[in-house]
Amino acid sequence: MELMNNFWELVEHLLNTLLFAIGGTVWGTIISNVHPREFTGTDWGYLILLYILATVIRFGLVFLFYPLIARIGLKSSVNEAVFISYGGLRGAVGIALAVYLDNIVHRNTDDELSEFRMETTKLFGMTGGIAFLTLFINGSTAGAVLNYLGLTKQSEAYEMISEAHYDTLKMKLLDGFIHYLSYPLFDNIDFGIVQRYVPYMADFDLETLEKAVLKNKRGIPPEDYQAPNLDSVLQQLMKSENDKDVDLSWYYNLREPNNKKMHGLSLIGEGFNEEGFEALQAEHNEKPETKEYRLVFLEVLRATYARYVELGYLNRHGFVFYSLEQGLDFAADAANEGKPLRDWEASHIVNQP
């Protein structure tokens, strides 16, 4: 099924390319006045006026139904409605109809200067001009409009989550690096080269290294622990230290038995009940980062469903996949409103008459 979808996507792309190539060639002959019917300055004026009217009409249609689209589905804000109105590009459908009409008229008329051919040519010039102006003006300025409307800005909670995720990945990378340094094979590694080719490790200092090494030691049973060879790492890091009298006692004491107990997160105890869970959920609903965590989780879940489609476990056009996708959309809507996730319950709503 995935192969079939890729095939039709490729066919669509090729046909669109062919359509724009044909339409652009014909439109080019019209505006260059190679065609018997010249495209005059007055026609260019009408084209610009038509472009403005088409944009105004699209704004009017979108905001006419804005009270409805702002309350149903995933909902839309005013800024999103503005960009929907501005980002309406005209192209394939209009050009296809203009090419078809032009072909029909030329097939049924013999006089090159007949009124029907002249009007069809003028219509084609206007259609191609609108497609060109929307692609050239709206398409090229869409990014700037998005930035101006603030639709590309992430929330503070999202930025905080991204930064925390970055720090977590960096610490996991350092933890894996320290683990490999415990093997004799990596005794003579040049940490300067590692920093050059792994940018995430370029801003580590001695304090971060100490925390990572001690954390790595606490996570390994004492009988299995092998102290890493940090000579090259320490030599490289100490070059940037202003204070040469750095305390490295923690490094020399690495082989001491580790008697500290690991402290993990305990599972839900016997005292857990539904009321306690609801209270905990209400507490988390007040945190700004909860919304972003939920949205990230939903995107991960959506990617998992897509992966199941690729593996053949789900049919992209089947009802099960449709129900799961609708459940994610409902859940994203709830998450944006600060409500808890109910994606599984929402997927069942789709199945109800």
N, C-alpha and C positions, 0 to 999 in steps of 0.2 A: 504493500500500500504506500509506503514512504517513497519507494522508487517511482511509482505511478505519479505521486504528487510532484516529485522533482521533475519528472518528464513534462508534465503540463505547465509547470512554472517556466521551464526552459522554452517551451513552445510559445507561451504568452510573451516572454521577453523577445523572442525572435520576431514574432508577428508585430509587436509594437515597434520594434526597430525598423522593420520593413515599411510599416505604415507611415512612420515619421519621415523616413527617407523619401518615399513617394510624395507625401504631402509637402515636404519641404522643397522638393525639386519643382513641383508645380507652382507653389506659392512664390518661389524665387523668380520664376519666369514672369509671374504676374506683376510683382512689385518692381522688377527691373525694366518693365515696359517692353519686353521682348514680345509679349502677347499683343495682338491687334488692339485690344481694349486697354488703354493706358490707365495706370493707377495714379491718379493726379494728387496734387496737394490737398484738394478738397476731400478726397477719399481718406487721406491720412488724418485729416482733422476729424472726420466722422469716426474713424477707427479709434482714435484716442478718446473721443466722447463715448463711444460704445464700451470701451474698456472701463471708463469711470462708472458708467451706468450699470454695467455688469457687476462691478465691485459693490456699488451701493445697494443693488438689488439683493446680492448675497448677504450683506450685513442686515438688510431688512428682514429677510427670511429667517436667518439664524436667530435674531433677537425677537422676532415675532413668536417663535416657539421656545424662547429662553425660559419663561416661567415653567414650562413643561420639562425641558431637558435638565433644568436645575434641581428637579425634585424626583426624577425617576432614574433607574439604572445606577451607573457610577457617578452620576451628577456632574455638572460643569460649573465652573466659576465664571465671573464676568470676563476675566482676562483670557480664560480658555475659549470662551465664545468669540472674543475679538480675534483671536488667532485662527479659529476655525473659519471665520468669515474672511480674513485676509489670506489665508493659506489655500484657498480654493483654486487649484490650477486647472485650466481648460486644455484639453489635448486630444487624446485618442478618439473619443466618441465623436466629437465635433468634426475632427479632420476626416474620420472614416465616412461620416454622412456627407461631408462636402465633396470628397473624392467620388463617392457613389453618385451623387446628384450631377456633378460635372460630367461624369462618364455617360450617364443616361441621356443628358441633354445633347451632348456631342454626337451620340449614336443616332439620335432621332432628328437631328437638324443637319442641313447641308451648307447653309450660308455661314461663313466664318464671322460675318458681322451682324448676324441675326440678333434680335432683341433678347431672345431667351439665352443665347450664349453669353451675351454681354452681362446680363443680370447674374447668371450663374458664376461667371468669372469674378464679378464684384463680390458676390456672397462668399466665394472661396477666399478672396483676398482678405475680407473681414474676419472670417473664421481662423485662417492662418495667422493673421495679425493678433487676434486675441490670444491664441495659444502662445505666440512668441512673446507678447508683452507680459502675460502671467508668469511664464517661465523665466523671463529675463528680469522682470522687476520683483514680482512676489517671491519667486524661487530664490533669487540671489540675496534678498534682504530678509528672508525668513529667520535666519539665525539672529540678526540684530533685533528683529521684532520680538523674538522669544526672550532675549536678554532684557529688553526694555520692559516687557510685561512681567518679568520676574519668574517666568515659568521654568527657567533652567536652574534656579537657586534651590539648594537643598536646605531643609530645615536644620536648626541647630542640633536637634536630637539626632538627625541622620549623620551630620558631621561628627558628632561625638561618638556614635557607633562606629563610623568608618575609621576614626582615629584609634579607637580601642581595638578594632579588628586588626588594624595595621600593626599596633604594638604587640598584639597576641601572635600574629604571624612572624614578626621579627624575633620574638622570644623563642618561638618554636624552632625557627631557623637556627638560632644560636644554640639551642639545646641539642639539636641534631649535630651541629658542628662540634660541640664539646664531646658528644658521644663518640664521634669518629676519631677525635684526638686521643682517645683511650687505646686505640689500636696502634701497635708498633709501626704499621705500614705508613702512618701519617705523622711520624715523629719529626720529620724534617720539612714539614710543610711551611711555605712562606706565606704568612698571614697578610703581608702587604699585597701580594698577588690576589689573594682571596678578596680583600677589600676593593681592589681595582675592578674585578669582574662580577662582584656581588654587591651592588650599591646598597642593599639593605643593611650590610654589615659595616658600612663606611663610617657611621657615627657612634659606634660603641665606645664606651669608656671603661675604666677599670672598675668602677662601682657596678655598672651593669654586668660586666663579666663576672664579678664576684657573686652577685646575686644569682646569676644563671648557673654558675658552677655548683654553688651550694644547693640550689634547687634540684639540679641534676643528681647530686649525690643523695639527697633525701629520697628521691624516687627509685633508688636501686638498693636492693638488699645488701648489707655490708659484706656478706661472703661473696657476692658477685661483682662488687664495685671495683673498677680499675680507674685510678686517677689519671686524668688526661695530661698530656704533655703540652703545657701552655707556654713554654719558653719563647717560642717565636711570637706568640700572641702578645705576651707581656712586653717583650722587647719593642714591638711595634707600637703598642699603646703608650708605653712610658716615654716615647719620644715626644708625645704631645702633652705630657704632664709637666706643669710648671714646678711642682714640688717633687724633688728627686727622692726625698725620704718617704717613699710610699710604703705603707704597711702591707706586706705580702704574707703575713703569718697564716692567713686562711689557706693560701696555696700550699705552704709547706706542711700543713696539718691535715691535708686531704685524706691521707691514708689512715687517720685515726678511726676507730670503730664508730659507726653512726648509730647512736642509741636513741635518736629522736624518733618518735612515732609519727607516722603519717596521719595527717588530719584531713579526712575527706568529707564530702558533704553527706550527711546522714539522710537515709531515705525517710519517707513519711512514717512517723511513729504510730504507736497504738492510739495516741490521743487525737489523731486526725479525724475530722468529721466534715460533713458537707458544709456546715456553717463556717467552720474555720477556713475551708477552701474559698468560700464566697467572700469572706473578709479579706483573705490574702489577695484574691482577684481584684476586689475593689481598691485595695491599696495600690496595686500595680497599675490600674487604670488611670490613676492620677499622675503617674510618671510620664513625662513627655517622650522618653525614649521607648516606651512600651509600644506606641503606635508604629514606630519605625521597625522595631524588632518583629512585630506581627507582619508588616508588609514584606520584610525580607524573607520571613519564613514562608509566606504565601508564594513568593517568586521561586524559592527553592522547591516548593511543592509542585508548582507549575512546570518547572524544568524536569522534575522527576516524572511527571505524567508524560511529557514530551519524549523523555528517554524510553518509557515503556511503549510508546507508539513506535519508536524506531526499532525496538527489540521485537515488536509484533505482539506484545501482551495486550495492547489496547488498539481498537480500531478508531482512527482519527474521525471518521464520519459516523461512528456508532453512537448509540444513545448513552452508554456508560461514560464515554469520554466527554460527551456533551454535558452530562449531568455534573461530572467532576469540575469541568471548566466553569460552568455556571455557579457551582458552589464556591469556587475561588473568587469569582467576580462579586458575589454577594458578601463574602467574607472580607474582601478588600474594601467594599463600601462600608461595612460595619467598622473595620479597623480605622478608616479615615474619620469616622465619627466618634472614635474613642471607645467603641464597644468591643467586648470580647469576641474571639473568633468562633464562628459557628459554620465552618465550611462543610462539614459532613452533614449537619442538619439541613443546610441550604441545598445541598445536592439532592436530598430527598424531596424537597419542595418542588423541584422541577418535575418530579415523577407524578405529582398529584394533579388530578384533572382540574 
